[in-house]
Structure formats: structure tokens, C-alpha cells
Amino acid sequence: MEKLRCMICGVEINEKNYNFNNKAFNSKNTDENIIYCPFCGAGKEYLSSNDEKYDLDNIKLSEKEIIILDHAAKLEVFNGDFYKKAVNLSKSDEIKKIFEALSKIEYMHAKIHSKLAGLNGLPLLAKIDYSKYNEDDILLLEAKKREVHAVSYYSKYYNEIDNEIIKKIFIALSSVEKEHIQLIEKN
């Protein structure tokens, strides 16, 4: 298997990890056909065979861009926290696996935003009691709302970002969230 590097999250994809989080996607990676990053979900167009990745260390951001990225990190942590709790609330083993994979993907998105914004670690949010979402149908509906909101966020703030790399990252992550909507609708 050819080793690849995700240009969005920077993780190397290899024979040991290509199928991580495969429950978070409709189509699955195989050792012969890697179609997305198993860590952040970025599509094939963001995977490099020559170790290329976006240079995120030397980005100069405006205060407005830092605030947008900080809010994006909080949004993704909020969604990751929901999925983490939904694993324990779901009754279906298959949906539990989907929520677990979605949680990991959302936290990776938060890590990407936090790194870009120069934050120290992930934002800490208030803990929310999700026990009222006690049926899988209700959990899936809530999950879809969160994914739609994430797509809306990336779309809304795309034009307020000047940095071209961050714009590419917003496009990539928005596409991942759209894939999640399709996955949730199937279940």
C-alpha cells in the first residue's frame, strides 16, 4: 500500500490505519483505494503521496480569523461531545459505532482549528445532559441538525476568511460534514 499524507490534518495514512473511523463514511477505504483521510475525513484530493501538507505553522491571521477559528473549534468540540455521549445513549450497536467514529472525526476537526488559531489545546465546554435523547431516531435527528449547522457555519464564514489555506480547509471539512449528513440520513 502506498503511504499517503493528509494535507488537512497532516496525519500519515498507511496499512495500519487506513480503515480507522470507517463507520463515519458511506464509502470505505481499502488498502488499494484510499478515498478519504481516516482521521479528519478529507477527500482524496487532499491526500498526498509525496508527504505534502499545508504549512500551518507560519500562517498570519487577523483577529477576526482567529475568532472564527476559535468558534469553529468550539462547534466541533460541541459536536464531538454530543457523539461521545450518544454512543452510550444509543440502543443499536451499529449506530453506537457510527457515533463513536463521528466523535473522533469531529474532535480532529476541532484540533485542526485550534492549531490554526494558535490555541492551547481544545476548548473546554460546559457538560450537557443529553439523556432526554433516549431513542436512536431522536439521536440521529439531533446528529443531522449538528452536521447541517456545521456546514452552514463553514459556508457563512468562508468569505470572511482571507487566508487561502484556511479557505481550502473550510471547503474540505464542509464536504466531510455533508458526507456525515448523508450517512445519518441512511440510518
PyMOL commands that set and color helices and strands:
alter all, ss='L'
color gray80, all
select helices_A, chain A and resi 22-24+44-46+63-89+93-117+136-158+164-186
alter helices_A, ss='H'
color red, helices_A
select strands_A, chain A and resi 4-6+12-13+47-48
alter strands_A, ss='S'
color yellow, strands_A
deselect
rebuild
show_as cartoon
